Amino acid sequence: MAYSAEGSVAAHRGIVMTYLLLFVAAVLSVAGLLNDSDALLDAGWAVWAVGVVSGALRWRRNRRRFASVEEAEAAAAAGNTRAMRFLASLRKLGGDHAEAERLLRAAVELGDVEAMWDMARLVDLRDSPQEAEPWFRMAGEHGHFFAKKLFRPGHAFNRDGSTPLEPDGGRTAPPGPRG
C-alpha cells in the first residue's frame, strides 16, 4: 500500500477523530457527574470505550510497518513513500546524506508532504536554514502543520510578515538539486 499525501491527510483525520471522541467522552462524563445524570454518564462511558478502542487500533496498525530493512527497501522500490522516508532516516543517521536526499526527493516527487518536511530538515542540518527555506515552504504550502507555523508573521521564515505562504499551494516542483 503506497503512502501518499492523501494517506497522510486520512491518518491525520483519524487521529483527530480519536482525540475528538475522547474530548466528547470527557465532556459527557463531567456533565453527567455535575447533573447527576446516569444517561450522560452511560453515554460518556460508551464514547470513552469507542475512543480508546479507536486509539488502540490505530496504534496497533501503525506501530510497526516494516519487519526488516529488506522489507522496507522492497516497499520503497515499489513506490511506498513511507518506506522511502524510513530508509532516508536510516541513511541520515548513518551519515549518508546523499542517499537520504535521493530517497526523500523520490518521495517528494510522489507528493509525500512528510518527505517535504524531512527534506527541509535534512537541508537545514546539512547546509543552512536559508537553503532549507524552499523545502519548508513547499511542505507548508501542502499543509504540513509545523511547516505552516514557520511562515506565520513574526516566525522563523516570515519575521516581518512579508513572506507568507501562498494559500493555493503555489509551488509544486521541488527545488533543484544541490549544487
Disulfide bonds with the S-S distance in Angstrom:
none
